[in-house]
Amino acid sequence: MAIKLEQVRVTTNGKVRLDVPELSVGLGELVVVIGANGAGKSTLLDVLAGLSAPTEGSITLHHGDDTTGPDASTRPPSSNTSLAYLYQTPETSLFGTNASEEFAFTLRRSVDEIVRQWPIVQAKSLSPLGLLDVSPTSLPPTWSTGTKRKFAYALAEAQSAKYLLLDEPTAGLDAKARSAVLCQLQRQVANGQTAIVSTHDLDDFLPMATRVWLLDGGRIVFDGPPEAICAEPERLLEAGVGLSPGLRLRAMLRETGLLPGDTAGTLDDAAPEQLGAKLRIALASGDFQAPRSKAVPQPLDRGERWSDPDDREGGEGRRTPAADIDIRLRWLVLTALTIAIACAGKPAPLAVAVAATIGILIALRTPLRRTMRLTAGWAVFAILTLAVSALQLGPPFHAHPAFHAQAAVQDLREIVPYWCYLQFSQLYVTGFTPLEVGALFARTFGALRLPQPWQRTTGVIAMLVTRYISAIDAMYRQQVRAYEARTLGRRSHARGTSRAWAWLRIVHILTPLVIRLIQFGETTADAMAARLIFIRPFPTNAAPRRRWTWRDVGFTAFGLVATTAVLVLSVCEKR
């Protein structure tokens, strides 16, 4: 076997996102993974690629030519240099200046060597995907999304990896590009490579698949040949997967008797001339009607599904417990406490401020993971600041090495407030969409009887700022994930001399991130102009209207009492 999973389980915040008791893939197989959005397809591929470690269980990858030999191992998949992962938005993993640099990084060769061998690169990797117009100096940021995705597939193919993990490789491609990717994938599997493909394009991938995995709620509910799943469309609908046009047509033909009822094949198995003759007779006689049997039932309501990896922490617009508090009262408390903390400089008011901040985080049930991430960033900043200010290194900078504890304590007092500010930053807009925040600002300016242009401008600015805050965080995490997927085979080589240059990898993340942010801003501006946001009055009715509850009153009272305590202690200690 090529890949084997045993008792693999992935949980996030107590929720089971993937649960696979036992699963194996043979050499040279093409496995198609299907399931509804959030069923666990991307999580499964992340675990197989080594981007996410399973909470429980083990994964065995075969690294040699003999599955029973000593090369079979259970080492992390990410350490395998013969594994290529093309994740859901592969265009985000392009960070080179031009096409030759992208291939040089992927193949670990010099740019000059890639340029000299460009005809070979074209014939082997680019031509099969219809990318003959790409030259060594072509600029990936100027390409269309479809061209970027085909180019990313060409980079993955150029690695000649034994294992291919593809997450929706044909998404966003036109018919010609999709056909090129499918043909290239067929050639790779025919050459002995093992491919695991997650997709919603059943008509494209089922005819070429050797096996199908159907996921529902993180569990594999079907594992078998494609003919079996085609013969039982009820399984797909029960798992929340809609029938593709081909499968729907097949079910209708079976219902009307144009296809044998016991056949387990696909439409390709039927003789075209025989099927065409039967269809013409049925249409002429008027007997061809849509089936009304249970062969094509309605999808079942499966309730809430686990989210995809990029949506684990309450994405934009998702309601969180923080939204239970009126946003106006939340802003009032956070702003007042921020001003009070800025006036604090002694241990007592700072202790009250930190305690109040922790109390607010608990009251709003802020995700612990996000809080710890912000705390970790603050801790690194604090350690570096204290080291610079309180540590004497000795000659040639100082006469003697020493550590000034008093200076460290003084600097720590000045650094502690920034931890509170960081935690407050995530609470100002958590649980509300940018449109709701902008509408609230516009409504506030309207209540103050300010001119209509002021209301519109304030609402638009508030909406854009809120949108960018969430977009920068989401895009940064996507770029990190894209870089990790792109460099699976290079992690084991990050030792020795190359480790000294590891810090340069941040450039490969920040460069495409800046480009994407610029494009994001341009797209947002065009969308707002198209919807006449800059001309029409801002839609103030988008802001939530609600009456205050006892929870709002209690939260506000707690915040104002804490603010008063910090201010009183600050004044008392200054006297």
N, C-alpha and C positions, 0 to 999 in steps of 0.2 A: 504494500500500500504506500501511497505518497504522503498522505496526511491523516492523522488520527486524533480525534478529540475524545477525552474521557472525563466524564463528570464535570464538564465546564459550566461554570455559573458566573454571571456578572450581575452584581447588584449595585444600585445607586440610591443613596438615601433610604435604604430599607426596601426599595422596590426591585423586583427581579426583572432585569432587562433582557437576559439571555439565560436559557436553561437547556443544555444539551447533554443528556446522560452519556451517549456514545454515538460516534459518527466517524466514518472513514471515507477517504477518497482514493481511488486507484490511479496509477500512473496513466497519463494520456486521456483522462476523462474531461468532459466539459459539463460542469454542474451548473444548472441555472437555479438561482435562489429567488423566489418570488414571495410576495406578501404585501399586505397593506402598508401604508405609511406608518412608521413607528412600530412595525412588527418585530424589528431587531435585525434587519438585513445588514445595515451599515455597522452595527455593533459586532455582528458575527465576523464580517470582513476585517474590522479593526483588530479583533482578537487574533484572527489568523495571521494578520500582518505583523502583530506585535506592537501596534500603536497603543493598545489598551491591554493591560494585564487582567486575566480572569480572576475573579474573587476566589474561586475554587477551581480545582481540576487541573489537567495538564494537556498540552498539545505536543504531538510528536510529528516532526517533519523528517522525511527521508532525504538525505543529502547525497547519497551515492547511487550506484546503479543496481545494487542488490538490496532489497527491502529487508532481508534477514541478516545482512552483514553488519560490520561494526560501524558503518556510517549512519545507521539509523540512530537518532538522538532525540532528546527532549529539550534541547537548548532553546532559548527564546527564538521565535520566528524572525524577529528583526535582525538577528545576527547572521541570517542566511543571505549570502550575496546573490543567490539564484532565485530570488523572489522579487517580483515587481508588483506594485500596488497602484492602480489608477483609480483614485478615489473620486467622489461624486462631482466635484468641480475642479478638474485637473488643471484648468487654465490658470488657477491661482498659484500653481507651483512653478510657473515660469518666471525666473528672476534674472536671467542672463541678459546682457546688452543686445546680443543678436543670436541668430540661429546656431552659428558655429560654437559660441560659448556654451549654449545649452547642451549640445552634443558632447563638447569637451568635458563638461562637468559630469554628464551621465556616464560616459565611457572612460573617464579618468585619463584623458590624454590631453596633449597640448592643443591650443587653438590652431597653431600652424599645421600640425599633423592632420587635424580635422579638415582644414581648408584644402590641403593637398589631396586628401582622400574623399573630397566631397562627391565626385561622381559615384563612388561606391556607396556612400551614405544615401545618395538619391536613389540609386537602383534598389538598394536593400530595404530602406525604411520609409522613404518619402514617396517614391513612385507608386507603390501599391495603394497608398491612401490618397492619391490624387494631389500631391503636394510638390509637383515638379517645378512650380514657379518659385519655390522657396530657395533663396540663395544663402551663402554663408553670412552675408551682411544684412539679411532681412531682419526687421525689428518686430519681435512678437507683440509688443504693446499696440502696434498699429493694425493688427489683424482682427478679423471678426471672431466672435466667440466660437463658431464652428471650426474655423481654421486652427484656433488655439487648441481646441480639444483634440482634433486630429493630430496636430503636432505633438501634443503630450502623449498620445497613444504611440506615435512613432518613436518617441524617446523610450517609452516602456518596452517596445518591441526590440529596439536596438540593443537592449541589455541581454537578449537571448536567455531570459530567465526561465528556469524550469517550471516555476509556478507563477501563474498570472491571476491576480485578484482584481476584478473590474467591478466598480460600483456604478451602474447605469451608464455604460460607455457610449450608448447611442442617444442619450438625452440631449435635446437641443440641436440635433443634426438633421439636415435635409435628407431626402431619399437617396441622393447620389452619395453623400458622405456616409450615411448609415450603411449602404451597401458595401462601400469600400472597407469600413471597419469590420463588417461581418465576414467578408471574404478573407481578410487578413487573419482574423481570429480562426477561421476554419483551417487555413494553411498552418497556423502555429500548432493547433491541436493535432492535425494530421502528422506533423513532424515530431510528435511525442510530448509536447508540453501539456501540463495540467492547468486547466482554467476553471475558476469559480466566478460566476458572473451574477451580480444582483441586477434585476431589471424589472420594468413594468411592460416592456415590449414583448408580449408572449408570442405573437405571430412571427416575430423575427428570430427568436432564440429557441423556442421549443422544437422546431424541426431539426435543429443541429445539435441539440443537447443529448447527452447520454444518460443523465439523471436530473431529477427535479427535487429541490427542497422547498417545501411550503411552510413558511413561518407564520405563527399566529400568537401574539402576546409573548414573544420571546422564546417560544417552543416550536420545534419542528413537528408538525402534525402530519406531514406526508414526506416520504423518501422513497422514490421509485422512478421508473422510466416515464418519459413524457407521454407515451401512449396511454398509460394508466390514468394520468391526471386529465387528459383530454376526454377520456371515456366517462369521467365523473366530474362534470362542471360544478356539481353541488358543493364539492370540497372547496373550490375556489371562492364561491359566494359565501359560504359559511365562515371563511377566514377573512372576509371583507375585501376580496380581490374581484374586481369586475371582470366580466368575460370580454376578451378581445374580439374584434370583428370576426376573425376567422373561427374562433371557438363558438361564437354566437351563431354564425351561419351554419356551422357543423351541427349544432344542436337542433336548429330549425330543420335542416335536411334530414336528420335522423327522425325527427318527430313526424315529418310528412312521408317517411318511408323511402326517400330518395337515396339514403345511405342505410346499409344494413344496421339493424338495431344493436347487434352484438359486436360490431367492429370496434376495435380499440386503437385503430390507426388515426392518422390525421387526414386532412383533406387531400394531401399529396398522394395518399395511398390509393385513392379512387381513380379509375381510368377517366381522363378528362372527357373523351368522346362519349363514354357510357353515361357519365354524370350529366353531360350537356344534353344528351337525348332525353333522359328522364326529366330534366328540368323543363325542357321545352314542352313536353307532353303535359306536365303538371300545370304549367302556366296557361297552356291552351285550354285545358279542361276546367280551369278556375279552382282546382283543388288545393293550390298552394296557399296556405295561410300560416300566420305566425303561431307557434305552439302555445298552448295554454296549460300545459301540464307542469308538473314539478321539476321537469328537466332543466328549466331556467328559473329557479326561484329568486325572490328578491333577497338582496343582501341582509343578513341579520344584524341587529344592533348589538354590537359587541361591547358597548360602553367605552370607557376611557382606555386608550392604548398608551404604551410607553412612548416617550418622545424620542426623537433622533438625537445623536450625540451632541449636535450643535444647539439643542434646545433644552439642556438639562437644568438650567438655572433661571427659568422664567424669562423667556425672551420678550422682545418688545411687544407690548400690548397684552401680555398675559397677566391675569389678576393674581396678586400675591396677598398674604395676610396684611402687609403694610397698607394695602388699599382700603382696609377696613376703617382706617383713621381718615377723617376729612383732610384733604390735601392742604387746605388753607390753614387749619390748626397745626398740621404737621410743619408747614413752613414757618409759622409763627414761633413754635417751640424751638425748632432747629436754629432759626436766625437769632432768637434771643439768647439761646445757650451759646452759640458761637461768639456773640459779642461779649458775653460774660467770661468765657474762657480766654478770650484775647486780653482781658484785663487781669487775669490771674497770673501770678508768678511765684507764689509761695506753695509749700507742700500741701497745706490744708485745703485751700480752694481747688488745687489741681486734683487732689484725691477725690473731692466731691464731684468734680467735673468728669473724671474717669468713671466713677461709680454711676453717675447720671447717664453717661453715654452707654455703659453696659446695660443699664435698666431700659433705656430706649430701644436698644437692639433686641433685648428680650421681649419687650412689649410689642414690637413690630414683627417679631419672629423672623428676623433676618437670617437668611441661609448661612450656616456656620462656615461652609466652604468659602464663600465670597468674603466673609469677615476675616477669616484666617489668611486669605490671599493678600488682602490689603494690609493686614498686620505684618505679614512677612516682608512686604516691601518697605513698610515703615521701619521694621527692625534692622534691615540692612542699612538703611539711611542713618539710623541712630548709631549703629556700631561704627560706621565709617566716620561720622561726625565726632564721636567721642574719642576715637583713636587719633584723629588729627589734632584735636584741641587739648587732650589731656596726656598724650603719650610723648615722651622725649626719647628719641631714638639713640641719642649719643652722637659722638663724632661722625662726620664733620659738621653735623647740624647743631648739636648741643654738646656742652662740656661733659655731661654725664647722663646716662640713660635713667629715666625716672617716669613715674606715673603720678599725676596730680589728681588725687581723688576729689578735692574740692572743686576743681575746674570741671571735672566730669559731672559732678552733681549739679552744678550750675547750668551746664549745657543741657543736661537731661531735663531740667525744668522747662527749658525753652523748647525742647523737642516733643515732650509729652502732648502739648495741645494739638500738634499736627496729627497725632493718631486719632484724636477726636474728630478733627476736620475731615480726615479720610473716611471715617465711618459715616459721618453725616453726608458726605458727597453721594453715597449710594442710596440714601434715604429720601433725598429731595424729590425724585421723580419715580421711584420704584413703584410699580403697580399701575402706572398710568401711561397711556400712549402719548406720543408727541403732540398729536392733534388735541387731546384733552388738556394738556398743559398750556398749549398756545391759546386755546379757547378760554381758559381760566384767566390768563393774563389779559386777553382782549376784553373779557367781561369786566374785569377789575377796572381797567382804564375807562370803559364805558360808564361804569358806576360813578366814576369821578368826573363825568361830563367832559372828557377830553375829546378833541376832534377825531372824526372817523379815521383819517390817515394814521394818526398816532395809534389807535386801537389795532388797525390792521398790521402796521409795522411791528408793534410790540408782540402781537400774536405770532406773526411769521418768524421773528427772531427767536422767540421762546421755543417754538416748534422745531426749528432747525437745530438749535443748541441741544435740545433734548434728544433729537434724532441722531445727532453726531456722537453724543456721549455713548449711546448704546451701540451705534454702528462701529465706532473705533474699537470698542472692546470685542465685539463679535468678529470683526474682520481680522483683528490681531490674532485671536484664537484660531480662526480659519487658516491664516497664513502659517502659524506654527504647525498646525496639523498637516497642511500641505507640504511644508518642508520636511517634516518627519516621514511622510509617505514617500516623498521623492528620494530620500536618503536612507532608505531601509538598509541597503547593502553596505553603507559606508560607516555605520556605527562601530563595527568591530575594528575599523581601521583608524579610529580616532585615538590612537596611542602614539607614544614616541614623539617624533619631530612634529607630526601634523597637529598634535594637541596644542602646541604653542600658538598655532594660528586659528584655533577653534573660535576665538572671539570674533573673527571676521564673518562667521556664519550669520551673525545678526544682520549683516548687510543684505543677505539673501532673503531675509524676512521683511526688513523695513523697506527695501526698494519697491517690491511689488505692492506692499501695503500703501505706500505714499501714492503710487499710481492709481490704485483702486479708490483711494479716498478722493483724489482729484476727479476721477471719472464719476464717483458717487455724487459728488457735489454738482457736477455738470448735469447728470441725469436728474437729480432732484430739482434743480433750477428749471430745467426744461419741462419736467412734469408739472411743476407749480405754475409755470407760465401757460402751459396748455390748458390747465384747469382754471385759469383766470384768478388765481389766488391773489395776485398783485393788483387786481382791479376791483373785485367784488369785496364786500365786507366780510371780515373773518367770521366763520360759523361758530358763534359763541355758544350755540345750543349743544355743541359737541362735548362741553365740559359737564362732568357729573353734577347733578343737582340732588342734594340730599339734606335731610334734617340731621342735626347733631344728636348723637346717642350718648348714653352714659359712659360708653367706652371713650368717646371723643372727649367728654368733659374730664374724665379721670386722667387721660393721657395729657391733656393740656394742663391740668392742675399739677401733675407730677413735674412736667417740664418747667413750669413757671416757678414752682417751689425750689427746684434744683437751681434755676437761674438766679433766684433771689439769694439762695445760700452761698453760691459761688461769689456773687457780688459783695455780700456782706462780709464774708471771710476775707476777701481781697482788700476791702477797705480797712477792716480791723487790723490786719497784719501790716498794713502800710503805716499805721499810726505808731 
